[in-house]
Amino acid sequence: MIKLFVGLGNPGPEYEATRHNAGFWWIDALARDCKTSLVPDRSYHGLVARTQIGGETVWLLEPQTFMNLSGKSVSALARFFKIAPEEILVVHDELDIVPGQAKLKFGGSHAGHNGLRDIHAQLGTGDYWRLRLGIGHPGAKSEVVSWVLKKPLREHREAIDEAIDRSLRAVPLLVDGEMDKATVQIHTSKPPRPKPPRKPAPDDAPTTPQ
């Protein structure tokens, strides 16, 4: 059962539309769905909202500490409200997944993601849920930093937004602890477009009298 939804990103207008802020986009969309607003809270070093989903109280959090100190915010709120690591879902950008796809997973390494690295350190465990929003990879490791801090192409942003919309439909399942059903909902992207009708091969062409 998820009680705390965390979106990762960097504060400030210059970062707002960059790929690294995909987690913020997700939380913003969830807040809109819940008709609630995130407000600054110094105690938790972030923007916070408390709301009800399916009769359960849940928290939405966007750390305002910059990405590499995200754990300071997450651990402060989780400790105060006695939320266990396995009741936390962290939504973040994922280089190894293409735009338009999202993956739910529990535990594992931080895989070099600075936000996850600090959450691991501050919680003292990697045993929390992650929702990985695909942003694609630039192709070269040396280009990763500038890639995540730039705006995605328009078609990539649209694909990411579709993945956000699809994964938001799984939120009631996440709150209920129906993680298997939530995984199916999140991992099932829209069906592929139907293939165009097959062109007849030359052998299929009707013969005409010469």
C-alpha positions in Angstrom: 0.0 0.0 0.0 1.5 3.3 -1.1 1.2 6.2 1.3 3.8 8.6 0.0 4.1 9.5 -3.7 7.4 11.3 -4.5 8.3 12.9 -7.8 12.0 13.7 -8.4 13.3 16.8 -10.2 15.2 20.1 -9.7 13.5 23.3 -8.4 13.3 26.5 -10.4 11.8 27.6 -13.7 15.0 26.9 -15.7 14.6 23.2 -15.0 10.8 22.9 -15.1 10.5 21.5 -18.7 13.8 19.4 -18.6 13.8 15.6 -18.8 15.2 15.2 -15.3 11.9 16.7 -14.0 9.6 14.0 -15.3 8.9 13.0 -11.7 7.6 16.5 -11.0 5.4 16.3 -14.0 3.9 13.1 -12.7 3.1 14.5 -9.3 1.7 17.7 -10.7 -0.7 15.6 -12.9 -1.7 13.5 -9.8 -2.3 16.7 -7.8 -4.6 18.0 -10.6 -6.5 14.6 -10.7 -6.9 14.9 -6.9 -7.9 18.6 -7.1 -5.3 19.5 -4.6 -2.3 21.9 -4.5 1.2 21.3 -3.4 2.4 23.9 -0.9 6.0 24.6 0.4 6.8 23.0 3.7 10.2 23.8 5.2 9.9 20.9 7.6 10.1 18.4 4.7 12.3 20.6 2.4 9.7 20.3 -0.4 6.3 21.0 -1.9 3.7 18.8 -0.1 0.1 17.9 -0.5 -2.1 15.7 1.7 -5.1 14.1 0.0 -7.5 11.2 0.1 -7.5 8.4 -2.6 -9.9 5.6 -2.2 -10.6 6.6 1.4 -6.9 6.5 2.3 -4.8 9.4 3.3 -1.8 9.8 1.0 1.0 12.3 0.7 2.4 13.9 -2.5 6.0 15.3 -2.3 8.3 17.2 -4.7 11.7 17.7 -2.9 13.0 21.2 -3.4 16.6 20.3 -2.4 17.9 19.7 -5.9 18.1 16.2 -7.3 21.2 14.9 -5.5 19.8 15.8 -2.0 16.3 14.3 -2.6 16.6 11.8 0.3 16.7 14.6 2.9 13.2 15.6 1.9 11.8 12.0 1.5 13.3 10.8 4.8 12.1 13.8 6.8 8.4 13.3 5.8 8.5 9.5 6.0 10.0 9.6 9.5 7.6 12.1 10.8 4.5 10.3 9.6 6.0 6.8 10.2 5.8 5.8 6.6 7.8 2.6 5.9 10.1 2.5 2.8 7.9 -0.2 1.2 5.0 2.3 1.4 6.9 4.9 -0.7 6.7 5.3 -4.5 9.4 7.4 -6.1 8.7 8.6 -9.6 11.8 9.5 -11.7 13.2 9.8 -15.2 14.8 6.7 -16.7 17.4 6.8 -19.4 17.2 3.1 -20.3 13.5 3.2 -21.2 12.1 4.9 -24.3 9.7 7.8 -24.1 6.1 6.6 -23.9 6.9 3.6 -21.6 6.9 3.4 -17.8 8.0 0.6 -15.5 7.1 -0.2 -11.9 9.7 -2.0 -9.8 10.4 -2.7 -6.2 13.9 -2.4 -4.7 17.2 -2.8 -6.6 20.1 -0.4 -7.0 20.0 3.3 -7.8 21.7 2.6 -11.1 23.7 5.9 -10.9 20.5 8.1 -10.6 21.6 10.9 -8.2 18.1 11.3 -6.7 17.8 7.6 -6.0 21.3 7.4 -4.6 20.5 10.0 -1.9 17.2 8.4 -1.1 19.0 5.0 -0.6 21.4 6.7 1.7 18.9 8.6 3.7 16.4 5.8 4.1 19.2 3.3 4.7 17.6 0.8 2.2 16.7 0.4 -1.4 13.5 -1.4 -0.5 11.0 1.2 -1.8 8.9 1.3 -5.0 10.0 3.2 -8.1 8.0 4.3 -11.2 10.5 4.8 -14.0 9.4 7.2 -16.7 11.3 6.6 -19.9 13.1 9.6 -21.4 15.4 7.7 -23.8 19.2 7.7 -24.0 21.3 10.2 -26.0 23.5 7.2 -27.1 26.8 8.3 -25.5 27.5 8.3 -21.8 29.3 11.7 -22.1 26.1 13.3 -23.3 23.9 12.1 -20.4 24.2 15.2 -18.2 23.2 17.7 -20.9 20.5 15.3 -22.2 18.6 15.1 -18.8 18.9 18.8 -18.3 17.4 19.7 -21.7 13.8 19.8 -22.9 12.7 16.7 -24.7 11.6 16.9 -28.4 7.9 17.7 -28.7 7.0 14.1 -29.8 9.0 12.7 -26.8 7.2 15.0 -24.4 3.9 13.9 -25.8 4.9 10.3 -25.4 6.0 10.9 -21.8 2.7 12.6 -21.0 0.8 9.6 -22.4 2.9 7.3 -20.1 2.1 9.6 -17.2 -1.7 9.5 -18.0 -1.6 5.8 -18.3 0.3 5.2 -15.1 -2.0 7.6 -13.1 -4.9 5.3 -13.8 -3.0 2.7 -11.6 -2.9 5.0 -8.6 -6.0 3.6 -6.9 -4.4 0.1 -7.3 -1.1 1.3 -5.8 -2.9 2.8 -2.8 -4.8 -0.5 -2.3 -1.6 -2.5 -2.5 -2.7 -4.2 -5.7 0.8 -4.0 -7.0 0.5 -6.8 -9.6 -2.6 -5.3 -11.2 -0.9 -1.8 -11.0 2.1 -3.3 -12.9 -0.1 -4.6 -15.7 -1.9 -1.2 -16.0 1.4 0.7 -16.1 3.3 -1.6 -18.4 0.6 -2.0 -21.0 1.1 0.7 -23.6 -1.5 1.5 -26.2 -1.9 -1.2 -28.8 0.3 -0.8 -31.9 -1.3 0.8 -34.9 -2.8 -1.7 -37.4 -0.4 -2.6 -40.2 -1.4 -1.2 -43.6 -2.9 -3.8 -46.0 -0.3 -5.9 -47.7 0.5 -4.8 -51.2 0.0 -7.6 -53.7 3.3 -9.2 -54.7 4.1 -9.2 -58.4 3.0 -12.9 -58.6 -0.4 -11.9 -57.2 -1.1 -9.4 -60.0 -3.9 -10.4 -62.3 -2.7 -11.5 -65.7 -3.9 -9.6 -68.7 -4.0 -11.1 -72.1 -1.1 -9.9 -74.3 
